[in-house]
Amino acid sequence: MTNAQTVAAAPLPPSATRRNESSASWRLTDRIGLAFAWFLGLLFCMITAAIVLYLLVQGITYLRPSLLVTNPSSGFSESQTGGFLDPLIDTVVIAAMSMAIAVPIGIAIAVWLSEFGRPAVLARVVESTIEMLAGTPSILLALFGTLLFEAPWLGFLSRTSGSVVFGRSFFAAAAMLSLLALPLVVTSVREGLQAIPSHVREASYAVGKTKTATTRRVLLPAARPSVLTGSMLGLGRVIGDTAIVVLLLGNTVTNDPSGSVPILSTLRGTGSTLTSYVFFNAPTGDGDQPGKAYAAAFVLLLMVLALNLGVDLVGRRGRSFRWSS
Amino acid sequence: MDDDGVLIDEQFPAGPDRRAELTLGALVCVVVGLVLAMFVFILHEGWPSFAHNGLHWFGAGGDVDNQIGAIYTSGNSAARAVYTFHAWPLIWSTILIVGSSVVIAFVCSLFVAVFIVEFAPGWMQAVLGPVVRLLAMVPSVVYGLLGVLVLVPFINNNLIGEQAKASVSPIITLDGYSLLAAVVILAVMIAPLMIAIFVNGLRAVPRGWLEGSLALGINPWRTVWKVGVRTARPALVAGTVLATARGVGEAVMLSMVSGSVGFAPNPADGLVFIYEPSRPIAATIIDNIDGLTSPPMRHTLYALGAVLLFSAALLSFAGWAAKQPMRRYGVVA
């Protein structure tokens, strides 16, 4: 999958057609076409601005500091149903857990693809698998996760009653969400590694470094911006995903721990994230409290905006650094 | 890279490199195995539903929602499990929604991509890049929420007339949850994916080819469309395929705005049909997750999942095949 970050992060090549000539001499159809392109470009900006501003207004209207520190509870009006402390914390927890799985594995796969990649057949299979994974709907990963984590030997990761494994827990959701982030991490890191010219590797080999040492000490530090970019794009997908959370996190309104060990019990239990909270509280969901949904969606949008800014900053910093070849 | 590897390995036959390669290779195999397992598991779990219905599974017949209800309840009773299921309304809804939004998004994305690469002034480029990325990153549930609370009421109040509602009232109620809402929002969701890939493809077009055309006195607009866009065709296909895959798999947003009724919008109704509700495959799965506890329902849901998986795999293959011609010229888009 080609990443979205490349729109901005790629250096702007000198354009062949970009000249300061007016379009006055063009045919009418061409000028209409150009006007249409301008219109669509502006339309996209306007849609984005509308989404952000609308959610900003709704967020300011409905978001109260108290919402961020109280847990959801049942009640008859929006003033009684509490806030979204648990979903907020769970979002952070689950994002951290899935990135803790996706980033190391993603880097490992990218390193293998870029630096080893033998036998070539396996490399091609891995490439298409990653591409396939990038195009796999998250609902399928959720269905797969349901099957996987209901297996008896994975019972220690979720709630069990007798021999029946419930199969829904933070572990299950994080594992499947990491598969969602994996292709983005792999693609980005791999692009970063491949952008490093081979003479850098040769220089390292020439002073007697092994391939492992070269990768660890030279290549990965040099590819750090792409690791960061890939992680943030992956994080964006993890935070924004709903299907996996709804199916595999159990979608209980508050955290529902399983067992007695303090942290482990929470992670084995069920919960909800901001996305499933929004889904639940939308008019189509069971909660039907649009005010709460707007407030949570606003917080979600702020997270995404922050990530977007992060990708931008990393991209800009990465651009100032060029290999001379 | 391969040549380096061989050279180094001859010098250092054993040791940490060998170990690292094997460890990483094993990890890679595990991930590949996991994806393969996904195919096997989902297909296996969904097989009973296909086996009971045969090819009629894909056909039309009866009310899908009633069938789903019967399948679900049959799981709780001691009587024989019911499997009768005709998924055509769901499939048709998926085709309609994804097809039309891909067409709309493709045209818009192509113009925007051309604009970004060749015609937008610097400041506009600087704005459009982050804008496109942000649109791609907005969670689908947020799109769904905006659709439910803004677009759906708007369609219901302003676009659907009483006459239109009356004309189909014996069959279906029109309340704004519609094909139109789903298509519009899905188009906004998938267009950024297309734009990102189209832009990469257009940027990868060798400058000399464009300059050659300009040197012949062809204006920049024509040059881009006749040379640039044509050269970037594989990237266009790849982007479209990826966006289609995303659209086919979109469950949450579509379950919110599409109306969640197992109804096949009928173009024969005239223009009203774009206001008719429906429910695509992926949304059906997420709407019925409670049904996972009922064995026959579970098999049916996994069968729907298997159809999605098959289309995703097919699309992924098509995308891969589309990229090959570009590689021949050493252009990696």
Interface residues (C-beta under 8 A of the other chain):
Chain A: M1 T2 N3 A4 Q5 T6 V7 A8 A10 L12 P13 P14 S15 A16 T17 R18 R19 E21 S23 S25 W26 R27 D30 G33 L34 F36 A37 W38 L40 G41 L43 F44 C45 I47 T48 I51 V52 Y54 L55 I105 A108 I109 V111 W112 L113 S114 E115 F116 G117 R118 A120 L122 V125 V126 S128 T129 E131 M132 L133 A134 G135 T136 P137 S138 I139 L140 L141 L143 F144 T146 L147 L148 L179 L182 S198 R201 E202 Y205 T210 K211 T212 A213 T215 L233 G236 I239 G240 D241 T242 A243 V246 L247 T275 V278 F279 A282 P283 T284 P290 A293 Y294 A297 L300 L301 V304 L305 L307 N308 V311 D312
Chain B: M1 D2 D4 G5 I8 F12 G15 P16 D17 R19 A20 E21 L24 G25 L27 V28 C29 V31 V32 L34 V35 A37 M38 F41 I42 E45 C108 F111 V112 V114 F115 I116 V117 E118 F119 A120 M124 Q125 A126 V127 L128 G129 P130 V131 V132 R133 L134 L135 A136 M137 V138 P139 S140 V141 V142 G144 L145 L146 V148 L149 V150 V188 A191 P192 L193 I195 A196 I197 V199 N200 R203 R207 L210 E211 L214 N219 P220 W221 R222 T223 V224 W225 A238 G239 V241 L242 A245 R246 V248 G249 E250 A251 V252 S255 M256 S260 A282 I285 I286 I289 L292 L301 Y302 G305 L308 L309 A312 A313 L315 S316 G319 W320 A333
